[in-house]
């Protein structure tokens, strides 16, 4: 990592001159210039002072810039078969995200594992077949092209209410699969 060029970018984002940054850190303009051109390396204490003057800290400064992956293909999916249910996690490592989309296939008569009340919300879009969504003591039927959405504060599960395989996109937040 080129510390100097990163310090220079931060300084320029704040519209500070080298002299202004040097004054704030009790350093010389020449030292800041050498540092920004990677001709010298600061001590940890000096770097902490400079970063403080730039409104950041060591952990933020050295945090790896993450090339966030946006698109995924079928090769990235993770599958798990559980009886008459097939779960496909379509976003790898979605547990670390705010929501978790899963493709679910249910054979006729099959259902998801009953889930106890928990924090969060769940959404589903029926791609094929007919589902029965049980939420607490209530049951709701959803067919192809229909959706369901609920707060997960009651026990709940989804079952195949038809005679063919049912497929649906299930998104929960926070992730809980």
N, C-alpha and C positions, 0 to 999 in steps of 0.2 A: 504494500500500500504506500502510495506517495502522500505522506502526511502534509507536506508543504502545499501541494496543489489543492488539497482538500481544505486546508486552513484559508488559502487564498479565496477559494470559491465562497466559503462562509463569510469572510470579511467583505467581499464584494456584494454579496446578497444583502448585507446590512448597510451598504453604501458607506463603509468606513475606509479611510485612507490607511496606508501603512503607518503613518505617523500617529493617527488617532488610536489605532490598535496598540501601538508601542506605548503610548502614554497611559492607556488604561491598564497595561500590564507592567509598567515600570521597566520597560525594555527599550532598546534603541531601534530606530527605524531600520538601520543597517542589519540588525539581527533578524527582524521580521522579514526583510528582503531575502536574506540568506536562507531562512527557514522556508519561505514560500518557493524558493528555487531549488529546494532540496539539497542545499550546499552544507547544511548543518542539521543536527537532530536535537530537539529539545529534551531536557530532563523531564521526568514525569511531573514534577512540581510545576515547572514552567508551562508544560502542556496543559495542565489543569487550570492554571491562571489564564492562559490564552483562551481556552474553551469556555471558561466562566465569562470572560469578557465578550465572547461571541454568542453567549446565551445557550450553551449546550454543555454536555459533560462527556466523560470518557466512554461510558457505555453507549451513548447515542452516536458519538463520533466514530467508534469502531464497529458499530452494528453493521453487519453485512447487508449490503443492498441486495434484496431478494428479487431474483428474476421470477416473478410470480407466473406460474403456468396457467394458461387460460383455456386451452382446448385439449380435449381428451378423446381417445378412440376406444373401440371395443377391447383392444389389447390391454388397456389400462384398468378395465373393470375388474372387480374382485367378486367372485361368486361363492355363494354358500347355499347348499340344498339342505333343507330341514323338513323331512317328511314330504308332504305335498306342497311345500313352499320353496320357491327359489328366490333368493335375494341377490341383487346385483348392485353393488356400490359403484356408482357411475362417476364419482369424483374421488380419486385416491386421497386418503388421509383427511377426509371431510370432517372427522371428529374434531379437528382443530379449528374448524370454521364456525360461523354462526348458524348455519343450517346444513342439513345432510340429506341430499337427494338419493333415493334408492328406487330401482325398478324392482317390482315384486310380481311374481307369477304364482297364482294359486290354482292347484288342480281342483276339479269339482269336489265339493265337500270339505276342502282344506281351509284352514284359517291361520292368521298370524298368531303368535304367542300372545295370550292375554297380557296386557300391560297395566300395571298399577298406576294410580294417579301420580303425576309428576309435574314439575314446572315445565312450561313450554307450550308450543302449539304444533299442530300437525295438519298437513294439507295433502290431498290426493287427487289425482286426475286419472279417470278410468280410460285405459287405452283399448281394452277388449273385455267383453263379458259383462257380468253383473255382480256387484258386491253388496254385502250387508255390513254396514258399519255399526258396531254396537258401542254405545257411549253411555256408561252407567246402566240404567234400566231401559234406555231407549234404543230403538233400532231404526236405521235409515238405509234405504236401498238406493244405489247409484248404478247407472248403466253407462255403457260406452259413450264418451264425450261429456260426461257429467263429472262434477267435482265434489269433494267434501273438505270441510275445514272445521277444526274445533280446538278449544283449549283443552289440554290434556290433564285437567284437574279431576277427572273421573276415570274409573277403570274403563279400558277400551280394547277393542280388537276388530279386525276386518276379516270377513270370511267370503268365500266364493258362494254366491247365491244362485249360480246358474249350472248348466249342464256341460259347459265347455270351460277350458282354461281361462281364467280371468287375469288380466295384466293391468297394473296401474303404477303410476309414478307417485311415490310417497316422499314427502319432504317434511322433516321435523326440525324444530328449533327449540332448544339447543339439541345438538346431535345426541341420539341415545341408542342407536342400533349397535 
